[in-house]
């Protein structure tokens, strides 16, 4: 598993573009639909008697939830990479139990002990008035993490067996349940606390987990007891793969809060933080299209390297092209004004921040591609170094930019984060080039043009 297998020339064309597209579209669609579930919750809480307090308590609780859920979400990549038979599935299932138990124990401590109150009030700056509503919301959200982890375990099995349509089906069912529950709560006038949003989220995640479990268990029954070529037979192998992914994810989480904190020192702090947040939300939506490139690599790269590289070239351009249209044409202004609802100075700064995120969207798909190769080589430790490089470069650039251009607004955060992603990509490419059996693998444009002839003929 350390290096990708050399693929005979005769095997290069065995994976068609249509096959990759059918596998990838449900994944990209389900990632994009995730944003809608949060829109449902936020729009519901906005209709509360005191929307500012309700939304704020839910949002702060979500910040801690997002940190711990990262540890659960990467179970999906771990499972899709390592589970190929019933033995490896059992090991993965045990690892999931250990991880989720540890997360739940930590969540209980934070939710019901003075340590949690100190975390929210001291580290996150929650006021005395907001502290109890925030804790109440988190006491519900900690159960969402458990269902999210169970969902990701079985989604990993579903993805590795190429039945990705079930991720989209699960997400659609989740959205329907959440929308219905939100309507029911609003109709009865029960939306008066931040934990209401957490309950809506919990119901949706539980339903999505149920769909994943039902389909995933059917697939597990069909798995062979022991696949001859598969070398996963010890619990330690699962954790050697998982642990670096977890560390890398936790490192990555630190970037956005750091940027928000430093932007607070800018000339117009509120405009800077808000414009950065608005632009970043659009970027996340567009990048979600390419957020499963690593699954294409995990499932098809060893089978047909050239097709995967060609597919990545095409898919990597979509977010950047769309973002360029939004940032440099009246389309973006219309979207910000009429859909997102920003105007005036905030609109100007949001558009400017969006322009500096173009580099971000160019790098993101190729980082995901490189991370996929690291996963199939079982070299996930490298991701901790590349993420560290990202954070160090972004924070360094951030401090320099805030000193040189204190009135730069959200564009400072956008440029700093883009620089961080560029450095991360460079680190990954240098490592892969140094360890690859064929260092010329990065010359994907040459491969792309070479493949073109075959399609023309």
N, C-alpha and C positions, 0 to 999 in steps of 0.2 A: 504493500500500500504506500510505500515511500515515494515511488515515482510512477507516473502514468505509463502504461504499457505502450510500446511502440506499435503503431497500427499499420498493417500492410496497406500498400497503395490500393489494392483491389477492394479494400473494405471502406475506403474513404466516403463512398457515396451511399452507404447503406441506411443512413438516417436522412429522410427527406425533410425539406423545409416545412411541409404541411404537418408532419409528425411533431416537430418541435413547436409549431404554432398551436396545434390542438392541445399539447401538453401545457404550454405556457399561458395561453389566454385565460383559462379559468383561474390560474394563480394570480395573474396581474389584476384580473377583475375583482377577485375576492379581497386583495390588498387595497384596491381603490374603494371598495364598499365599506371597509372598516371606518373610513372617515365619515360616512353617512351616519353610522351608529352614534358617533359622538355629536354630530349635528342634531340628531333627534333628542339626545339628552339635554344639550345646552339650550335648544329652543324650548324645551319643556320647562326647564328651570327658570328661563327668562320670563315666564308668565306667573311666577310666584309673587306673593304680596311684597316681599322684600328681595327682589332678584339679585341685588348686589351681594348681600350676605349669603344667600343660598348658593349662588354660582361660585363665589369665592371659597366657601367651605368645601364644596365638592372639588374644585380645581386644586386646592392645596392638598387634599387627601389623595387626589389622583397623582400628584407629583411623587409621593412615596410609593403608591401602588405601582407606578410606571417603573420605578427603580427595581423593585422586587420581582415584578412580572418579567423583566428582562431575563432573569435566571430561569424562568419557566418557559419562555418562548423559544429559547435556543435548544430546548429538548426536541423541537421539530427538526432542526438541521442535524442534530446528533442521531436521531432515529432514522431519518431518511438516508443517512450515509452508512450507518452501521448495521441496521436490521435487514437481514436477508433470509433468515430461517427462524425456526421456533426457539432455538437455543439463544440466539442473539436478541430475539424479542423478549424473552424472559429476563435476560440480563438488563435490557433497556427498561423494562417495566419495573424492576427492582430499583434501578437508579432513579427513575421518576418518583417512586415512592419515597426514597431517601431525600431527594431534593425538595419535593413538595412538603414533606414533614418538617424539614429544617426551615423552610420559608414560613410555614404556618406557625411554628413555634416562635420565631422571631416576630411575626405579625401580632401574635397574642401579647407578647411582652410590650411591643410598641403601642398596642391599642388599649391595654388595661393597666399599665404600670406608670409610675412617675417618669420613667425613662422616655416613654412616648410623649408625655406632656412637655418634657424638656426639649425633645427633638423638634416638635412643632413650634413651640414658643421661642426657643433660643436660636436654633439653626434656621428655621423657616420664617421666623419673625411674626408668628400668628398672635394676634391680640387676645386678651383675656375673654373678650366678648365672642371671638371667633373660635376659641380653642375647643369648647365642648361640641359645637356643631361639626367641626372638622374631624374630631375623634369619632363622632357618631357615624359620619360618612365612611371613614376608614374601617370601622368595625364591620361594615358590610362589604367593602371592597376587598378585604383580605380573603373572603371566600371566592371572589371572582378569580383570584390568582390560582386557586386550586383547580377550578374548572378549566381555566386557560391552559394549565399544564397538562391536564388529562386530554384536552382537545389537541394539543400540539403533539403528544405521544402518538395518537392514532392518525393525525394528519401526516406525520412522518411516514407511517406505513402506507397510507393512501398515496402519497406523492411518489414513493419509491416503486410503487406498483402501477404508476402512470394513470391513476384514476382521479385526476385533479378536478374533474367536474364536480366532485363531491364537496370540495372546499367552497365553490361558488354556491352550490345548493344549500350548504350549511349556513353560509352568510346570508342568503336570501331569507331563509327561515328565521334566522336571528333578527333581521331587520323587521320582518313582519310582526314578530312577537313584541319587539321593543316599541314599534309604532302603535300597536294596539294597546299595550300597557300604558304608554304615555297618554294616549287619547282617553283611556278609562280613568286615569288619575286626574287629568285635567277636568274631565266632565264632572267628577265628584268633588272637585276642589281640594284634593289631598296634596297638592304640590306646595308644600310650605317649609320643607327642610332639604338640606343638601343630600341627606341619605336617600331621599326619594330617587334622585338620579342614580345613586349607587345600586338601588334595588332594580331599576330598569336595566342597568348594565349587567347585573347578576343574572337576571332572567334571560337576557339575550345570550350571554356566554354559556349558561347552562344548557340552553337549547342547541347551540352550535356544538357544544361538547357531546351532547347526546347523539346528534347526527353523525359526528365523527366516530364515536364509539361503535355505533351500530354497523356502519360500513367497515370500519377498521377491523373489528372482530371477525367479520366474514372473510376478510382478506387473510388474517392471521391463520384461520383454520386451513387455508389452502397452502400455506408456506410449508416447505419441506422441513423435516425434523432437524436435519443438519446438511447444509450446503457444502459440498466437498471443497470448493475453492475459497470459501469464506472462513476467515481466521479470527473471528470474534468468539471467544469461548471463556473469557474471564471478566469478572466485574470491574477489575482495575483498568481494563482496556476502554471501557465505556467512560470512566472518569478521566482517564488520560486525554481523551478526545474532548470531553465536555468542559473540564475545568478551565483550559485556556480560552475557550469561547466565552465562558462566563466572565472571566477577568476582562477580556477585550470589550465585552458589552458594557460592563460597569464603568470602564474607563471612558467609553464613548458617551455614556449618559452625562458625564461631568461637563461636557462642552457647552451645551445650551444654557444651563444655569450660570456658568462662568461668564458667558457673553452677556447675559441679562444683567448680571451684577456690575460688570465693567461699563456697560452702556448707561448705567445709572449715574456715571460720572460725567457724561457728555453735557453739552450746553443746554440742550432741551431733552432731558432724560425721558420724559413720558412719551414724546414723539419718537425718540430713538428706539425705545423698547417696543412700543406698539408697532412701528413700521417694520421692524425686524421680525416680530411675531407674525404679522399679517403676511409678509413676503415668504417666510419660512413655511407657513401653512400651505400656500400655493405650491411651493417647491416639493413638499412632502407628498402632496396629492399627485403631482406629475411623476415624481420619482417612484411612486408605488407601482407604476407600470413596469419598471425594470427591477423591482426589489427581489424578484425570484430568479434572477439570472444564475445564481449559485446552484439552484436546483436543476437547471438545464445542464450545467457542468457536471454535477454529481451523477446525474442519471444517463448522460449521453456522451460526455467528453471522451471517455476511454473507448467508446464504441466508434465515434466518428468525430475526430478533432476539428477537421476543417468545416464541417457543417455547423458545429457549435460556435466556432469563431465567426463564421459568416453571419449567423443568426444574431450573435451579440453585437456585431458591427451595426446591423440594421436597427436592432431594438435600442441600442445605446443612443442613437441619434434622435429618437422620437421625443424624449423629455426635453432635450436641449432645443430642438426646433420649436416645440410648443412654447417653451419658456421665452425664447427669442421673440416669437410673435406677440406674446402677452406683454413683454417688457418694452418693445420698440414700435408698437402699433396702437391705434385707437381701441383695438379689441381689449387690451389689458386695462385701459382706463375705464371702459364700459363695465368690465367684470368687477373691478374694484368698487366702482360707484354703485352699480345696481344689484350685484349679487352679494358682495362682501359688505357693502354699505359704508365705505370710507370716502372721505372727501377732503378738500382743502389741503393744508400742509401735510397731513398724514398721508393723503393720496400721493402727493409728490414724492415724499420720502419712501413710501412703499414701492413705487415704480422704480426708483433709483436703486433700492436694495435688491429688487428682483433682477436688475441688470447684472449686478455683481454675483448673483447666484448661478449664472450661466456656466461658469467654470466648475462649480459644484456638480451640476447635472451632467457635465461631460465626464467627470471623473467617477461619479457614483457607480454606473453600471460596470465599469472595468475593475473597480475595487471589489464589487460583488463577484465578478468573474474570477478574479485572482483568488479571492477567499474560497470559492468553490474548488479550485485546483488544490489549495492547501488542505481542504477537507478530504479530498480523495487521496491525497498523499499522507494523510494523518499527521500534518505539520501545523496544527492549529495554534501551537505556541507562538508562531511567527505573528499571528494576528494581534497578540498582546503588544508586541514591539511596534507594529505598524500603527495601531491605535494610539499608543503612547506618543509616537512621532507626530500623529495628527493633532493630539491635544497640545503638545509642547509648541508645535508650529503655530497653531491657531491662537493660543494664549499669547505667545510672543508677538505675533502680528497684531493682535488686538491691543496690547499695551502700547505698541509703537504707533498704531493708527489713532488711538484715542488721544495720544500726546500731540501728534502732528496735526490731526484734523478733529479737534474736539466738537466741531459742529457738523460732523459727517453724518450723524443720525444712524439709522438702521443699516445703512450701506457699509459702515465700519464692521458690524457683526457679520454681514453677508460676505464681505471680502476676506475677513479673517478665517471664517469657517471654510471658505473655498480654498484658501491657501493650505489649511490643515488637510483637506481631502487630497489636494495635489501632492503634498509631501507623503501622505499615506500610500497613495498609488505608486509613487516613485520607489518607496521602500519595498513594496510588494513586488514590483517588476524587477528590481535589482536582485531580490532574493530568488525569485523564480528563474530568472535568467542564469544566475550563478549555479543553481542546483539542477537545472533541466538537462536531460540527456541530449536535447536538441535546442541550444540557445537561440536558434533562429525562430522559435515558436512565436516570439512577440511580433514578428514581421507579418502581422495578420493582413495588412493591406495587399501584400504580395500574394498571400494565400487567396484572398478575396478575388483578386483579378484573375488568378489562375483558375479558380472555380468557375468564373464567369464564362470562360470558353466552353466548358462542359455543358453549361445551361443553354448557351447559344446553339451549340451543335445539336 
